[in-house]
Amino acid sequence: MKIAASSYRSGGSLFDTHFLVPFLAGLALSSSLQLAWTWVLQFAPLGRSYAVLSLAFILVPLLSWWHFGEVLSMRYMLGCLFVILGICIVTTS
């Protein structure tokens, strides 16, 4: 979605393929992940499932650092450590 937003902001239109292809790919990926999440919730305990969902607070910024070159601070890394510790505490009890 960020790629689509960047191409739109740089003067593209809503019907330009530089915008439309990444936007539709992001929409399809997001929709399929939502369906997969709904399917997982049928089988997994809710408390543990939502604890694992907090991994998104770690994975999304790490992937944006890797793919888009965004800067990650030491404060962010410390926060990631606390999130991981919290997930370990919740899922092992």
C-alpha positions as CSV (number, residue, x, y, z in Angstrom):
1,M,0.0,0.0,0.0
2,K,2.9,2.4,0.7
3,I,4.2,1.9,-2.8
4,A,0.8,2.7,-4.2
5,A,0.5,5.8,-2.0
6,S,3.9,7.0,-3.1
7,S,3.1,6.6,-6.8
8,Y,-0.2,8.4,-6.4
9,R,1.4,11.2,-4.5
10,S,4.1,11.7,-7.2
11,G,1.4,12.8,-9.7
12,G,-0.2,9.6,-10.7
13,S,-3.9,9.1,-11.1
14,L,-6.2,6.4,-9.6
15,F,-6.3,4.6,-12.9
16,D,-2.5,4.6,-13.5
17,T,-1.0,1.2,-13.5
18,H,1.9,2.4,-11.2
19,F,-0.8,3.0,-8.6
20,L,-3.4,0.5,-9.4
21,V,-1.3,-2.7,-9.5
22,P,0.4,-2.2,-6.0
23,F,-2.9,-1.0,-4.6
24,L,-4.9,-4.1,-5.8
25,A,-2.1,-6.4,-4.7
26,G,-2.1,-4.9,-1.2
27,L,-5.9,-5.1,-1.1
28,A,-5.9,-8.7,-2.1
29,L,-3.1,-9.6,0.4
30,S,-4.8,-7.7,3.2
31,S,-8.2,-9.4,2.4
32,S,-6.7,-12.9,2.3
33,L,-4.8,-12.4,5.6
34,Q,-8.1,-11.2,7.2
35,L,-9.8,-14.4,6.0
36,A,-6.9,-16.5,7.3
37,W,-7.0,-14.7,10.7
38,T,-10.7,-15.4,10.9
39,W,-10.1,-19.1,10.1
40,V,-7.3,-19.3,12.8
41,L,-9.6,-17.8,15.4
42,Q,-11.9,-20.8,15.0
43,F,-9.3,-23.2,16.3
44,A,-6.8,-21.3,18.5
45,P,-7.5,-19.9,22.0
46,L,-8.4,-16.2,21.7
47,G,-6.0,-15.0,24.4
48,R,-3.0,-16.6,22.7
49,S,-4.1,-15.5,19.3
50,Y,-4.2,-11.9,20.1
51,A,-0.8,-12.1,21.9
52,V,0.7,-13.4,18.7
53,L,-1.0,-10.7,16.7
54,S,1.1,-8.2,18.6
55,L,4.0,-9.5,16.5
56,A,2.8,-7.2,13.8
57,F,4.2,-4.3,15.9
58,I,7.6,-5.8,15.4
59,L,7.3,-7.3,11.9
60,V,5.8,-4.4,10.0
61,P,8.5,-1.8,11.1
62,L,11.2,-4.4,10.5
63,L,9.9,-5.1,7.0
64,S,9.6,-1.3,6.3
65,W,13.2,-0.9,7.4
66,W,14.3,-3.7,5.1
67,H,12.2,-2.7,2.1
68,F,11.8,1.0,2.3
69,G,14.9,2.0,4.3
70,E,13.0,3.5,7.2
71,V,15.0,4.3,10.4
72,L,14.5,2.2,13.5
73,S,15.6,3.8,16.8
74,M,17.1,2.2,19.9
75,R,13.9,3.1,21.7
76,Y,12.0,1.0,19.1
77,M,14.3,-2.0,19.6
78,L,13.8,-1.8,23.3
79,G,10.0,-1.7,22.8
80,C,10.3,-4.8,20.6
81,L,12.1,-6.6,23.3
82,F,9.3,-5.8,25.7
83,V,6.7,-7.0,23.2
84,I,8.6,-10.3,22.7
85,L,8.9,-10.8,26.4
86,G,5.2,-10.1,26.9
87,I,4.3,-12.6,24.1
88,C,6.5,-15.2,25.8
89,I,4.9,-14.6,29.2
90,V,1.3,-14.8,27.8
91,T,1.8,-17.8,25.6
92,T,3.7,-20.0,28.1
93,S,1.3,-19.6,31.0
